[in-house]
């Protein structure tokens, strides 16, 4: 039987984060997440959603008309059939990004998919869920994201950056938690410490705020 996934929404927007920021993209947001980060801005995707066949999801992506497809959540890897979905998207010629919490293994993800792995900081409340075994599975095309809420979070991320030699694996993103950490403070800390990271903001929030579907 063809695979199916519980989907919260499929929508067309601008990518607000990662190195593809600003590009039009089709977002496939899966329902459900085993984590409960304090700063989560997509809690509406924890429950509900609609079961959809992979063929129907692919048709919705085609209708979006974008080469870039972002598979997100919730936590996409919590649903096993997301793996064949991403492979079929790659086979169809799409540029596929996976946004994952880093709490579940990325071992089965198609090598063509760009993995954006979110390492959870202490202030997230889910730091102990980080699956450190994921780090050796990352490729140079992938990215590691830290969402930071405080100076303590920043210092923790800086220590992890050095301890794990993360910048030698792939690109590193430092992002301030919206409304919790001042963008200027984070920028000045990065510059003062000469960190090999990219500062990123959530472009979609500057444009649309916290509206779902963006």
N, C-alpha and C positions, 0 to 999 in steps of 0.2 A: 504494500500500500504506500502511496506517495506520502512523504512527510508533510507535517503541518506544524504551524507555530501559533502561539497566542500573541496577537499583535495589538498594541495600544493605538498606534497611529502610523500612517505612512504619509509623509508630507514633503513639499518642495520649499526650500528656504536657502539662505546663505549659511555656509559652514562658519560657525562662530569661533572655532578653536582649531588648534593643531596647525601644521604648516600649510594646510589647505584653506586657511581662514579667508573668508571673503568670497569664496567660490560658490556658485550655485550648486546645490546638491539635493539628492533625494534621500530622505531620512526614513529608515525602517526602525521604528521603536518597538522593541519586544516588551511584553508584560512580565513582571515578576523580578524580584531581587532578594537574595538572602541577606543582604547587608542593610543597615539602617544608619547611614552616616548623618551626623547632626546637621550638616549643611545641604543635604540633598534637595535639589530643586525639581526633581521629577517624581515625587512621591505618588503622583496620580497614576504612575505606571506600575505601582506595586500590585495592584489588583485589577480585576475586570478584563478588559481587552476582548478580542474576538478571534476565534480559531480560524485560520486561513491556510489553505493549501499552498505549497511552495509555488505551484504554477500560477496561482492567483497573485501571489506577492510579486513574482517576476513580471507579470503583466502590469501591475500597478507601478513598478519601477520603470518599465518601458514607457508608460504614459507620462511619467515625470519629465522625460526628455533630457536627463542629465547624465553625463558620463561618470560623475562622482556619486557614489552611493555610500552612506554612512549607516552602519548597523550599530544600533545603540539600545539603551534600555532606560530603566531597569538594568538588569545584568543579562546580556544576550546569551552568554555561555551557560546559563542555567537551563536552557532548552537545547537538547542534543541536536535537534534538526536544524539548528542555525548553521552547523558545519556544512552540510550539503547545500544549504541555501547560499552561503558565501562562495562555495566552489562553483556553483552554477552561475552566480553573478560574474565571477572572474572568467569563466568559460565564455560568457556572453560578451566579454570585452569591456566590462565596467572596471573602473578604478574603485576598489573597495577598501574602506576604513572600518575597523572594528574598535569600538570604544568599550573597554572592559575594566572592571574594578580591580583586577589583579588578584582576586581571592579565589578564582577558579583556574584550572590549568588551561594554558593556551597550546598545549602539545598537539591537539588535533586540528588546529587552524591551518587552512591552506597557506602555503608559503607566499603566495602572491598577495595576500591580504596584508594591509598595513595595520599593525596592532598598536593601538594607543592604550597603554597600560597605566592605570591610575594607582600609584602607591599611596596607601592611606596613612595620613599623618596622625599623631596622637590626638589632636583636637577633633578629628573626625569621629572618634569613638569606636573605630573599627580597625585600629592599627594592628591588632593581633591577628587579623584575618589576612594580612599580606602573605601571599604564597611566594616565598623567595625562590623557590625552584623554577619559577617562570623566567627569571632573569637570563639564565643561559640559553633560553629558547628564543630570545629576541634577535632580530636581524638588524643590520644597519639602517634599513628603511623604516624601522619601527620608531616609536616615541614613548617615553616615560613621562607621565604627568604627576606633579605634586600640587594638590590644592591646599593652600596654607592659610591658617586662621590667625596666627600670632607669631611673635618672635620665637617662642619656644618651638613651634612647628617648623619655622625656617631653620633654626639651629639643628633640629633633628634631620631635616632634609639635607642640609649641608653635610652632616656627618655620614648619612647614607650615601650621598653622592661620592664622597671620598672613599669610604670603606668598600663599596662595591664597584668602584671605578666605572660608574654608570656612563659618563661622557665618552668612554672608549667603546661602549656597546652601541649607542644610538643617541639621537637628539633628546635633550632633557627640557621639559617645560615646567616653569614655576608660575603658578596662577594664584592670585589672591582670592580667598573665599569672598563672594559678593556680600558687601555690607559688614564684613568682619575685620578685614585687613586693608589698610589704605594702600592704594596702588603705588603712590609715591614712596612710602616707607619700603615696600618690597623692592622697588627699583633701586633705591639708594643702598640697600643692604647688598644686593647683587653686585652693584658697581664697586662698593667698598671692598668686597671679598673677591672680586675678579672671578666670579663663578662662570664656568663654561655652560651656561644655560640660556634658554630663550624665555623672556618674560612674555606672558600672554594674558590677555583679558578676554572676557566673553563678549564678543562683538554683538551677538544676537540680543544680549541683554541691554546693551546700549541703544539698540534700535527699537526693540519691542518689549523690553522689560521681561516679566516672568510669564508672559502669555504662552500657553501650550501651543504646539504646532509651529514653533519657531526655533 
